[in-house]
Amino acid sequence: MTKILISADMEGATGVTWPADCLPGTPEWQRCRHLFTSDVNAAIRGFFDGGADEVVVNEAHMTMRNLLLEKLDDRVAMLTGRHKELSMVEGVQRGDVDGIAFVGYHTGAGDEGVLAHTYLGNSITGVFVDGTRASEGLLNSLVVAEFGTPVVLVTGDDRTCADARGYAPDAPAVAVKDYVSRYAAVCRTPGRTAADIRAAAARAAALAVRHEPAAPRLRTVEVEFDAEHLAGAATTVPGVTQTGPRRVSYDAPSMVAGIRCFKAVTTLVSAAVEEWYG
């Protein structure tokens, strides 16, 4: 029995290039929900084409209520809604996921890429794990490795695919658009991207083989902000210390613990952001 978990984010979906495209409640978001759902459906169908027995989708964008459940392939189940222990990779901790796909992903804060960011749309200018700048893809890959689950597929813009080569070099990576600026891209049509994602997922299914979980080890996580008061707000979290005017650091005994602390930091920082001056 092969079980695949799809972690579905929206900024890296087909046609999405502008904040309103993925901001819940806007007319643009309503339109792009269909494009997002098309990408996820293509991955689902490809995994089943490749021999997967079970596919579960975990909604991973903002409110985590963006995919159109009624349009998804009937063979899947979807986990939707917020406030999940492992957020974007919720479900992997059950220990029965053979492979995970990062669909609709994007590059991290401080890097080139369409709608590049890490967790917060703004405020964070860089996240570093053991000195390496980390995207959400890299962060989540370190988390799932501690459960023995490999990353088997990544989709997003071309810069996201390049980023994925650093943390999942064997996984097929599908570019649905090419970066021009943070808010512009050369986009492929949904018919073409659906075909590309489906074909890649069919190949990726063979990579879904659980391995020995990576041994948890001490991780140093640093977060850099665009304003000094946000670093101060972050230190409200126990164990987080300010190391510079706009930078904080903390140590975690594992990446699972590291991502949980990171969630707490981003929650507090969000509450400290003011409308006009950040």
ZAMARGU-4260 file (C-alpha; in steps of 0.2 Angstrom, whole numbers, plus 5000, padded with zeros to 4 digits):
<rodrens>
0) 5000/5000/5000 | 5007/5017/4995 | 5001/5033/5003 | 5004/5050/4996 | 5002/5066/5005
5) 5000/5082/4995 | 5004/5098/5004 | 4995/5111/4993 | 5000/5129/4994 | 4993/5143/4982
10) 5006/5156/4978 | 5015/5143/4966 | 4999/5138/4957 | 4996/5140/4939 | 4993/5158/4934
15) 4995/5165/4951 | 5006/5181/4951 | 4998/5194/4962 | 4993/5196/4980 | 4975/5197/4976
20) 4976/5180/4966 | 4978/5171/4983 | 4970/5183/4995 | 4954/5174/5002 | 4938/5184/4998
25) 4944/5194/4982 | 4937/5191/4965 | 4954/5186/4958 | 4956/5173/4972 | 4939/5165/4967
30) 4945/5163/4949 | 4962/5157/4954 | 4955/5144/4966 | 4950/5134/4950 | 4968/5135/4943
35) 4974/5129/4960 | 4962/5115/4961 | 4967/5110/4943 | 4985/5108/4948 | 4981/5098/4964
40) 4969/5087/4953 | 4983/5084/4941 | 4995/5078/4954 | 4982/5067/4962 | 4978/5059/4945
45) 4996/5056/4941 | 5000/5048/4958 | 4986/5036/4955 | 4992/5033/4937 | 5009/5028/4945
50) 5001/5015/4956 | 4998/5025/4973 | 4984/5017/4983 | 4979/5032/4993 | 4981/5051/4991
55) 4977/5064/5005 | 4978/5082/5002 | 4982/5094/5016 | 4977/5112/5012 | 4992/5123/5016
60) 4988/5141/5011 | 4983/5155/5022 | 4966/5151/5029 | 4968/5133/5022 | 4951/5134/5015
65) 4955/5138/4996 | 4953/5121/4986 | 4937/5117/4979 | 4932/5101/4987 | 4918/5098/4975
70) 4930/5098/4960 | 4943/5086/4967 | 4945/5069/4961 | 4933/5058/4971 | 4947/5045/4976
75) 4955/5058/4988 | 4952/5065/5005 | 4956/5083/5010 | 4961/5090/5026 | 4956/5108/5026
80) 4956/5122/5039 | 4969/5130/5051 | 4977/5127/5068 | 4986/5110/5064 | 5000/5104/5074
85) 5012/5103/5059 | 5003/5116/5048 | 5008/5113/5030 | 5014/5095/5032 | 5000/5090/5044
90) 4997/5071/5043 | 5015/5066/5041 | 5017/5062/5059 | 5005/5047/5058 | 5020/5038/5052
95) 5010/5030/5037 | 5015/5042/5023 | 5026/5035/5010 | 5029/5051/5000 | 5025/5069/5001
100) 5022/5082/4986 | 5024/5100/4988 | 5011/5107/4975 | 5010/5126/4972 | 5025/5130/4982
105) 5036/5146/4981 | 5053/5152/4986 | 5057/5160/5003 | 5059/5177/5010 | 5074/5186/5003
110) 5075/5176/4987 | 5069/5179/4969 | 5053/5171/4965 | 5035/5174/4962 | 5026/5180/4978
115) 5042/5174/4988 | 5040/5174/5006 | 5041/5162/5021 | 5025/5160/5031 | 5021/5179/5032
120) 5018/5188/5016 | 5029/5202/5023 | 5038/5206/5039 | 5050/5192/5037 | 5065/5195/5026
125) 5074/5179/5029 | 5074/5162/5039 | 5090/5152/5042 | 5092/5135/5048 | 5110/5131/5054
130) 5116/5146/5044 | 5107/5141/5027 | 5093/5152/5020 | 5077/5142/5021 | 5061/5142/5010
135) 5045/5134/5016 | 5050/5119/5005 | 5067/5117/5014 | 5059/5119/5031 | 5045/5106/5028
140) 5057/5094/5020 | 5068/5094/5036 | 5052/5091/5046 | 5045/5076/5035 | 5063/5068/5035
145) 5061/5065/5054 | 5046/5054/5050 | 5055/5045/5036 | 5045/5052/5022 | 5053/5058/5006
150) 5048/5073/4996 | 5043/5066/4979 | 5037/5080/4969 | 5038/5099/4969 | 5028/5112/4958
155) 5029/5130/4957 | 5039/5143/4947 | 5056/5140/4940 | 5065/5147/4955 | 5055/5136/4966
160) 5061/5121/4956 | 5079/5126/4957 | 5077/5128/4976 | 5070/5110/4977 | 5085/5103/4969
165) 5094/5108/4985 | 5082/5098/4997 | 5074/5085/4985 | 5086/5082/4971 | 5078/5066/4965
170) 5060/5073/4965 | 5053/5078/4948 | 5050/5097/4949 | 5037/5105/4937 | 5038/5124/4933
175) 5021/5131/4930 | 5027/5148/4927 | 5044/5157/4925 | 5049/5171/4937 | 5050/5189/4930
180) 5048/5199/4946 | 5039/5196/4963 | 5023/5200/4955 | 5025/5195/4937 | 5028/5178/4928
185) 5027/5170/4911 | 5013/5158/4914 | 5009/5142/4905 | 4991/5138/4902 | 4981/5126/4914
190) 4979/5113/4901 | 4998/5112/4898 | 5003/5113/4917 | 4990/5099/4921 | 4998/5088/4909
195) 5015/5091/4915 | 5011/5089/4933 | 5001/5073/4930 | 5015/5065/4920 | 5028/5070/4934
200) 5017/5064/4948 | 5015/5047/4939 | 5034/5045/4938 | 5036/5052/4956 | 5025/5038/4963
205) 5039/5026/4962 | 5049/5037/4974 | 5037/5035/4988 | 5046/5023/4999 | 5048/5027/5017
210) 5065/5026/5024 | 5073/5027/5041 | 5068/5043/5050 | 5081/5056/5051 | 5088/5056/5069
215) 5082/5073/5077 | 5097/5084/5081 | 5100/5101/5088 | 5094/5115/5075 | 5098/5133/5076
220) 5084/5144/5068 | 5087/5162/5064 | 5073/5174/5058 | 5076/5191/5051 | 5062/5205/5051
225) 5059/5221/5042 | 5057/5231/5058 | 5066/5231/5074 | 5050/5230/5085 | 5045/5213/5077
230) 5061/5205/5084 | 5057/5212/5101 | 5039/5204/5099 | 5047/5187/5094 | 5057/5186/5110
235) 5040/5184/5120 | 5042/5166/5115 | 5052/5156/5128 | 5069/5152/5121 | 5070/5165/5107
240) 5083/5178/5110 | 5087/5194/5100 | 5104/5194/5091 | 5102/5210/5082 | 5091/5225/5079
245) 5080/5215/5067 | 5085/5197/5070 | 5081/5183/5083 | 5088/5166/5086 | 5083/5150/5095
250) 5089/5132/5097 | 5077/5117/5094 | 5081/5099/5098 | 5073/5093/5082 | 5065/5101/5066
255) 5048/5096/5072 | 5051/5107/5088 | 5059/5120/5077 | 5044/5122/5066 | 5032/5123/5081
260) 5042/5137/5088 | 5043/5146/5071 | 5024/5145/5071 | 5023/5153/5088 | 5035/5167/5082
265) 5025/5171/5067 | 5009/5171/5076 | 5016/5184/5089 | 5024/5194/5075 | 5008/5195/5065
270) 4999/5203/5080 | 5013/5216/5082 | 5011/5222/5064 | 5002/5239/5062 | 4993/5243/5046
275) 5003/5257/5039 | 5020/5256/5045 | 5022/5237/5048
</rodrens>
